[in-house]
Amino acid sequence: MRTLQERVAHIEGQMVEQSQAFADIRGGLRRLEQRMDRFDQRMDSLHDKMSRQFVWIVGIQFTTLVAMIGAVLARG
């Protein structure tokens, strides 16, 4: 049978292992949060780009519509 000191030493060893495991988990969560922040920034940038392109498309369509209406009115 183990002595009290051996038991305490064993428990202390387990606590050190658990502390290291929690530190690893915290580090992983930090890295995940950083990746999510970068992803969010890329999505914001993509959203802005798509918004600008949408404005251009609507402008082109409106200009085409005005030109077509002008052509129809000029004929009539």
MDTraj code that builds the backbone (N, CA, C; nanometers):
import mdtraj as md
import numpy as np

residues = "MET ARG THR LEU GLN GLU ARG VAL ALA HIS ILE GLU GLY GLN MET VAL GLU GLN SER GLN ALA PHE ALA ASP ILE ARG GLY GLY LEU ARG ARG LEU GLU GLN ARG MET ASP ARG PHE ASP GLN ARG MET ASP SER LEU HIS ASP LYS MET SER ARG GLN PHE VAL TRP ILE VAL GLY ILE GLN PHE THR THR LEU VAL ALA MET ILE GLY ALA VAL LEU ALA ARG GLY".split()
xyz = np.array([
    [0.0845, -0.1173, 0.0000],
    [0.0000, 0.0000, 0.0000],
    [0.0896, 0.1244, 0.0000],
    [0.0419, 0.2257, -0.0714],
    [0.1198, 0.3488, -0.0821],
    [0.1058, 0.4336, 0.0437],
    [0.2085, 0.5125, 0.0622],
    [0.2046, 0.6028, 0.1782],
    [0.1238, 0.7271, 0.1417],
    [0.0949, 0.8033, 0.2432],
    [0.0179, 0.9260, 0.2235],
    [0.0930, 1.0226, 0.1314],
    [0.2232, 1.0316, 0.1478],
    [0.3027, 1.1223, 0.0640],
    [0.2986, 1.0793, -0.0824],
    [0.3033, 0.9494, -0.1073],
    [0.2957, 0.9004, -0.2448],
    [0.1603, 0.9330, -0.3064],
    [0.0555, 0.9159, -0.2272],
    [-0.0794, 0.9473, -0.2758],
    [-0.0922, 1.0958, -0.3093],
    [-0.0431, 1.1797, -0.2191],
    [-0.0492, 1.3247, -0.2418],
    [0.0328, 1.3616, -0.3651],
    [0.1506, 1.3020, -0.3799],
    [0.2351, 1.3296, -0.4959],
    [0.1636, 1.2881, -0.6244],
    [0.0946, 1.1749, -0.6201],
    [0.0201, 1.1277, -0.7368],
    [-0.0918, 1.2268, -0.7724],
    [-0.1643, 1.2714, -0.6728],
    [-0.2731, 1.3675, -0.6953],
    [-0.2171, 1.4995, -0.7480],
    [-0.1042, 1.5430, -0.6932],
    [-0.0422, 1.6665, -0.7419],
    [-0.0027, 1.6520, -0.8887],
    [0.0492, 1.5368, -0.9244],
    [0.0849, 1.5111, -1.0647],
    [-0.0371, 1.5183, -1.1551],
    [-0.1470, 1.4611, -1.1089],
    [-0.2701, 1.4670, -1.1879],
    [-0.3193, 1.6109, -1.2023],
    [-0.3062, 1.6881, -1.0962],
    [-0.3494, 1.8282, -1.1013],
    [-0.2652, 1.9074, -1.2011],
    [-0.1349, 1.8798, -1.2042],
    [-0.0473, 1.9479, -1.2999],
    [-0.0893, 1.9122, -1.4424],
    [-0.1187, 1.7846, -1.4657],
    [-0.1631, 1.7414, -1.5984],
    [-0.2941, 1.8094, -1.6370],
    [-0.3868, 1.8181, -1.5433],
    [-0.5146, 1.8829, -1.5719],
    [-0.4959, 2.0320, -1.5974],
    [-0.4089, 2.0940, -1.5205],
    [-0.3822, 2.2369, -1.5418],
    [-0.3248, 2.2603, -1.6809],
    [-0.2340, 2.1720, -1.7225],
    [-0.1754, 2.1844, -1.8567],
    [-0.2817, 2.1617, -1.9639],
    [-0.3696, 2.0653, -1.9409],
    [-0.4768, 2.0394, -2.0375],
    [-0.5686, 2.1608, -2.0502],
    [-0.6027, 2.2234, -1.9382],
    [-0.6865, 2.3433, -1.9431],
    [-0.6145, 2.4580, -2.0133],
    [-0.4847, 2.4707, -1.9899],
    [-0.4072, 2.5753, -2.0572],
    [-0.4073, 2.5513, -2.2083],
    [-0.3938, 2.4254, -2.2488],
    [-0.3985, 2.3923, -2.3912],
    [-0.5356, 2.4256, -2.4502],
    [-0.6405, 2.3957, -2.3765],
    [-0.7766, 2.4259, -2.4233],
    [-0.7947, 2.5766, -2.4368],
    [-0.7478, 2.6521, -2.3380],
    [-0.7583, 2.7985, -2.3449],
    [-0.6830, 2.8526, -2.4666],
    [-0.5643, 2.7991, -2.4902],
    [-0.4864, 2.8423, -2.6073],
    [-0.5589, 2.8105, -2.7370],
    [-0.6181, 2.6926, -2.7432],
    [-0.6949, 2.6557, -2.8621],
    [-0.8145, 2.7465, -2.8832],
    [-0.8815, 2.7812, -2.7760],
    [-0.9961, 2.8717, -2.7868],
    [-0.9528, 3.0109, -2.8320],
    [-0.8379, 3.0572, -2.7841],
    [-0.7864, 3.1877, -2.8281],
    [-0.7572, 3.1863, -2.9780],
    [-0.6920, 3.0782, -3.0238],
    [-0.6616, 3.0681, -3.1666],
    [-0.7900, 3.0618, -3.2488],
    [-0.8886, 2.9888, -3.1992],
    [-1.0167, 2.9805, -3.2693],
    [-1.0838, 3.1173, -3.2760],
    [-1.0786, 3.1908, -3.1667],
    [-1.1387, 3.3249, -3.1647],
    [-1.0682, 3.4170, -3.2645],
    [-0.9358, 3.4072, -3.2736],
    [-0.8618, 3.4893, -3.3695],
    [-0.9000, 3.4531, -3.5127],
    [-0.9127, 3.3230, -3.5389],
    [-0.9528, 3.2800, -3.6731],
    [-1.0924, 3.3299, -3.7065],
    [-1.1831, 3.3240, -3.6089],
    [-1.3195, 3.3713, -3.6324],
    [-1.3207, 3.5222, -3.6561],
    [-1.2365, 3.5964, -3.5854],
    [-1.2276, 3.7411, -3.6079],
    [-1.1796, 3.7710, -3.7498],
    [-1.0761, 3.6977, -3.7952],
    [-1.0270, 3.7180, -3.9321],
    [-1.1345, 3.6816, -4.0338],
    [-1.2066, 3.5735, -4.0080],
    [-1.3148, 3.5318, -4.0978],
    [-1.4236, 3.6388, -4.1029],
    [-1.4580, 3.6952, -3.9884],
    [-1.5598, 3.7999, -3.9821],
    [-1.5154, 3.9227, -4.0614],
    [-1.3883, 3.9577, -4.0517],
    [-1.3367, 4.0714, -4.1281],
    [-1.3448, 4.0446, -4.2782],
    [-1.3118, 3.9212, -4.3185],
    [-1.3211, 3.8876, -4.4610],
    [-1.4650, 3.8927, -4.5089],
    [-1.5586, 3.8464, -4.4270],
    [-1.7000, 3.8505, -4.4645],
    [-1.7496, 3.9945, -4.4747],
    [-1.7055, 4.0808, -4.3844],
    [-1.7433, 4.2223, -4.3919],
    [-1.6912, 4.2844, -4.5211],
    [-1.5668, 4.2527, -4.5552],
    [-1.5074, 4.3046, -4.6777],
    [-1.5841, 4.2544, -4.7998],
    [-1.6188, 4.1272, -4.7996],
    [-1.6948, 4.0696, -4.9108],
    [-1.8330, 4.1332, -4.9208],
    [-1.8963, 4.1577, -4.8085],
    [-2.0284, 4.2218, -4.8079],
    [-2.0200, 4.3620, -4.8675],
    [-1.9180, 4.4372, -4.8292],
    [-1.9003, 4.5717, -4.8846],
    [-1.8799, 4.5667, -5.0359],
    [-1.7983, 4.4721, -5.0809],
    [-1.7721, 4.4580, -5.2242],
    [-1.9003, 4.4233, -5.2986],
    [-1.9779, 4.3310, -5.2444],
    [-2.1032, 4.2920, -5.3096],
    [-2.2019, 4.4078, -5.3116],
    [-2.2049, 4.4879, -5.2073],
    [-2.2945, 4.6039, -5.2033],
    [-2.2577, 4.7033, -5.3134],
    [-2.1287, 4.7278, -5.3311],
    [-2.0845, 4.8193, -5.4371],
    [-2.1216, 4.7649, -5.5745],
    [-2.1016, 4.6354, -5.5950],
    [-2.1357, 4.5761, -5.7238],
    [-2.2859, 4.5812, -5.7486],
    [-2.3651, 4.5624, -5.6453],
    [-2.5099, 4.5697, -5.6590],
    [-2.5523, 4.7096, -5.7024],
    [-2.4928, 4.8114, -5.6437],
    [-2.5254, 4.9495, -5.6812],
    [-2.4922, 4.9728, -5.8286],
    [-2.3784, 4.9219, -5.8732],
    [-2.3414, 4.9367, -6.0139],
    [-2.4413, 4.8652, -6.1046],
    [-2.4806, 4.7446, -6.0684],
    [-2.5749, 4.6688, -6.1510],
    [-2.7082, 4.7411, -6.1602],
    [-2.7583, 4.7892, -6.0486],
    [-2.8853, 4.8627, -6.0494],
    [-2.8721, 4.9891, -6.1334],
    [-2.7612, 5.0589, -6.1235],
    [-2.7389, 5.1789, -6.2040],
    [-2.7384, 5.1489, -6.3527],
    [-2.6725, 5.0414, -6.3909],
    [-2.6681, 5.0023, -6.5325],
    [-2.8073, 4.9644, -6.5812],
    [-2.8809, 4.8889, -6.5010],
    [-3.0164, 4.8502, -6.5404],
    [-3.1068, 4.9724, -6.5543],
    [-3.0957, 5.0657, -6.4618],
    [-3.1782, 5.1863, -6.4679],
    [-3.1442, 5.2678, -6.5926],
    [-3.0154, 5.2811, -6.6223],
    [-2.9728, 5.3550, -6.7412],
    [-3.0254, 5.2884, -6.8673],
    [-3.0196, 5.1558, -6.8725],
    [-3.0723, 5.0821, -6.9873],
    [-3.2219, 5.1045, -7.0013],
    [-3.2936, 5.1003, -6.8906],
    [-3.4382, 5.1233, -6.8935],
    [-3.4702, 5.2630, -6.9455],
    [-3.3989, 5.3628, -6.8984],
    [-3.4215, 5.5002, -6.9443],
    [-3.3910, 5.5117, -7.0932],
    [-3.2837, 5.4473, -7.1398],
    [-3.2482, 5.4515, -7.2822],
    [-3.3557, 5.3845, -7.3665],
    [-3.4096, 5.2726, -7.3180],
    [-3.5148, 5.2025, -7.3931],
    [-3.6420, 5.2865, -7.3995],
    [-3.6781, 5.3458, -7.2882],
    [-3.7978, 5.4316, -7.2865],
    [-3.7766, 5.5511, -7.3797],
    [-3.6579, 5.6079, -7.3779],
    [-3.6266, 5.7192, -7.4685],
    [-3.6365, 5.6775, -7.6137],
    [-3.5879, 5.5583, -7.6469],
    [-3.5949, 5.5094, -7.7851],
    [-3.7390, 5.4869, -7.8275],
    [-3.8204, 5.4306, -7.7382],
    [-3.9620, 5.4067, -7.7698],
    [-4.0343, 5.5397, -7.7893],
    [-4.0095, 5.6355, -7.7039],
    [-4.0757, 5.7658, -7.7153],
    [-4.0291, 5.8416, -7.8398],
    [-3.9034, 5.8248, -7.8789],
    [-3.8512, 5.8929, -7.9974],
    [-3.9143, 5.8378, -8.1247],
    [-3.9479, 5.7106, -8.1250],
    [-4.0107, 5.6484, -8.2417],
    [-4.1566, 5.6893, -8.2544],
    [-4.2195, 5.7021, -8.1404],
    [-4.3642, 5.7215, -8.1398],
    [-4.4031, 5.8598, -8.1611],
])
top = md.Topology()
chain = top.add_chain()
for i, resn in enumerate(residues, 1):
    res = top.add_residue(resn, chain, resSeq=i)
    for name in ("N", "CA", "C"):
        top.add_atom(name, md.element.get_by_symbol(name[0]), res)
traj = md.Trajectory(xyz[None], top)
